[in-house]
Amino acid sequence: MFVTRLLIFFIMLFNLLFIKNDLKNIRILERNDFRKKYLNTVFIQNDWYLSIPNINLYKIPIKDGITSDILENYIGHFPISSFADGNVCLAAHNCGYSNNYFEYIYKLENGDEIFYCYNNIRKKYKVEKKYVIQYDDFSLLDNSDENTITLVTCISNSPDLRLCIKAVYEGEFYE
């Protein structure tokens, strides 16, 4: 009788440990599947990024909005601006954050190329002009009939100023 009870106890313990371990593995699989699905949704379905080869920026993801949470991980898109036609306006940090995507845009020269992709619309722009503006000057963000892209970032040690890069549409690009 004692041996039978001991055997039943060990069988129950074994099953409990085995089932608990299986549940843990299932949770890990579910979490990994979620990550894969999430990453595919963000980076493949949307296909929204910016590349600037002259400053070693390649396929940096863009997200709509310019809140601090967005700019911490993405290049931000000004919601008042166009997504494809007209004036596309983007912002990013240049120092002091974990992702300083526009750290080197001050090095861009006239004629440098900027590649922008939004939902499989691929556009190549060429830098036309640099501006230094006040933080509350939004005139460069106005929409226009001309296809342009405007990049905006802070200027180090000058909290009231912003550096803007304006580039004009050159044509489509192919990867």
C-alpha positions as CSV (number, residue, x, y, z in Angstrom):
1,M,0.0,0.0,0.0
2,F,2.8,2.5,0.9
3,V,4.7,1.7,-2.3
4,T,1.5,2.3,-4.4
5,R,1.0,5.7,-2.7
6,L,4.6,6.6,-3.2
7,L,4.4,5.6,-6.8
8,I,1.3,7.7,-7.3
9,F,2.9,10.6,-5.6
10,F,6.0,10.4,-7.9
11,I,3.8,10.1,-11.0
12,M,1.8,13.2,-10.0
13,L,5.0,15.1,-9.2
14,F,6.5,14.1,-12.6
15,N,3.3,15.1,-14.4
16,L,3.2,18.4,-12.6
17,L,6.8,19.2,-13.4
18,F,6.4,18.1,-17.0
19,I,3.2,20.1,-17.6
20,K,4.6,23.2,-15.9
21,N,7.7,22.9,-18.1
22,D,5.6,22.5,-21.2
23,L,3.5,25.5,-20.3
24,K,6.6,27.6,-19.9
25,N,7.9,26.4,-23.4
26,I,4.5,27.3,-24.9
27,R,4.6,30.8,-23.4
28,I,8.1,31.3,-24.8
29,L,6.9,30.2,-28.2
30,E,3.9,32.5,-28.0
31,R,6.0,35.4,-27.1
32,N,8.5,34.7,-29.9
33,D,5.6,34.3,-32.4
34,F,4.2,37.7,-31.2
35,R,7.6,39.3,-31.7
36,K,7.9,38.0,-35.2
37,K,4.4,39.1,-36.1
38,Y,5.0,42.5,-34.5
39,L,8.3,43.1,-36.3
40,N,6.8,42.0,-39.6
41,T,3.9,44.4,-39.1
42,V,6.1,47.4,-38.2
43,F,8.9,47.0,-40.7
44,I,7.7,45.0,-43.6
45,Q,4.0,45.9,-44.0
46,N,4.5,49.6,-43.4
47,D,7.9,49.7,-45.3
48,W,8.5,53.2,-44.0
49,Y,12.1,54.3,-43.6
50,L,14.8,56.9,-44.4
51,S,18.4,56.3,-45.8
52,I,21.1,58.9,-46.2
53,P,24.2,57.1,-47.4
54,N,26.6,60.1,-47.0
55,I,26.1,60.1,-43.2
56,N,25.8,56.3,-42.9
57,L,22.0,56.2,-42.2
58,Y,20.4,53.1,-43.7
59,K,16.8,52.1,-43.5
60,I,16.0,53.9,-40.3
61,P,12.3,53.2,-39.4
62,I,9.9,56.2,-39.4
63,K,6.8,56.5,-37.2
64,D,4.0,59.1,-37.3
65,G,4.4,61.7,-34.6
66,I,7.1,63.7,-32.9
67,T,6.6,62.8,-29.3
68,S,9.6,62.0,-27.1
69,D,8.6,58.3,-27.0
70,I,8.6,58.1,-30.8
71,L,11.9,60.1,-31.3
72,E,13.6,57.8,-28.7
73,N,13.4,54.9,-31.2
74,Y,12.4,56.2,-34.6
75,I,12.6,59.1,-37.0
76,G,9.4,61.0,-36.3
77,H,7.0,62.2,-39.0
78,F,5.3,65.6,-38.5
79,P,1.6,64.6,-38.6
80,I,0.7,67.9,-40.3
81,S,2.9,67.1,-43.2
82,S,2.5,64.8,-46.3
83,F,3.4,61.2,-46.3
84,A,4.4,61.0,-50.0
85,D,3.5,64.0,-52.2
86,G,4.2,67.5,-51.2
87,N,6.5,68.4,-48.3
88,V,7.4,65.4,-46.2
89,C,8.7,66.6,-42.8
90,L,10.7,64.4,-40.5
91,A,12.4,65.0,-37.1
92,A,15.0,63.1,-35.0
93,H,17.4,63.7,-32.2
94,N,21.1,64.6,-32.8
95,C,22.7,64.1,-29.4
96,G,22.0,63.1,-25.8
97,Y,19.6,60.2,-26.6
98,S,20.0,56.5,-27.2
99,N,19.2,57.0,-31.0
100,N,20.6,60.2,-32.5
101,Y,19.7,59.5,-36.1
102,F,20.2,63.1,-37.2
103,E,23.6,63.5,-35.4
104,Y,25.4,64.2,-38.7
105,I,22.9,65.9,-40.9
106,Y,24.9,69.1,-40.4
107,K,27.5,67.5,-42.7
108,L,25.1,67.2,-45.6
109,E,26.0,69.3,-48.7
110,N,24.0,70.4,-51.7
111,G,23.5,67.5,-54.0
112,D,23.7,64.8,-51.4
113,E,21.1,62.1,-51.8
114,I,18.3,61.2,-49.4
115,F,16.2,58.1,-49.9
116,Y,12.7,57.9,-48.5
117,C,10.3,55.0,-48.6
118,Y,6.7,55.0,-47.6
119,N,4.5,51.9,-48.3
120,N,6.5,50.9,-51.4
121,I,6.7,54.5,-52.7
122,R,10.4,55.0,-53.1
123,K,11.6,58.6,-53.6
124,K,15.1,60.0,-54.1
125,Y,15.8,63.6,-53.0
126,K,18.8,65.8,-53.4
127,V,19.8,68.3,-50.7
128,E,19.1,71.8,-51.9
129,K,19.5,74.1,-48.8
130,K,20.3,74.2,-45.1
131,Y,18.4,76.5,-42.7
132,V,18.8,77.5,-39.1
133,I,15.4,78.5,-37.7
134,Q,13.8,79.4,-34.4
135,Y,12.2,76.4,-32.5
136,D,8.8,77.9,-33.0
137,D,9.2,78.7,-36.8
138,F,7.0,76.1,-38.6
139,S,7.1,77.8,-42.0
140,L,9.4,75.2,-43.5
141,L,6.8,72.5,-42.6
142,D,4.1,74.1,-44.8
143,N,2.9,71.8,-47.6
144,S,3.7,72.7,-51.1
145,D,3.0,71.5,-54.7
146,E,6.6,70.7,-55.1
147,N,7.8,67.3,-53.8
148,T,10.3,68.0,-51.0
149,I,11.5,66.5,-47.8
150,T,12.4,68.6,-44.8
151,L,14.6,67.1,-42.0
152,V,14.5,68.9,-38.6
153,T,16.8,68.5,-35.6
154,C,17.9,70.6,-32.6
155,I,21.2,72.4,-32.6
156,S,23.5,71.4,-29.7
157,N,23.8,74.0,-27.0
158,S,21.2,76.2,-28.7
159,P,17.8,75.1,-27.4
160,D,15.9,77.9,-29.3
161,L,17.3,76.9,-32.7
162,R,16.7,74.1,-35.2
163,L,18.7,72.9,-38.2
164,C,16.6,72.1,-41.2
165,I,17.7,70.4,-44.4
166,K,15.5,70.9,-47.4
167,A,15.8,68.4,-50.3
168,V,13.9,68.3,-53.6
169,Y,12.5,65.3,-55.4
170,E,14.8,63.7,-58.0
171,G,12.9,60.6,-59.0
172,E,12.2,57.1,-57.8
173,F,14.9,54.7,-56.6
174,Y,15.1,50.9,-56.8
175,E,16.7,48.5,-54.4
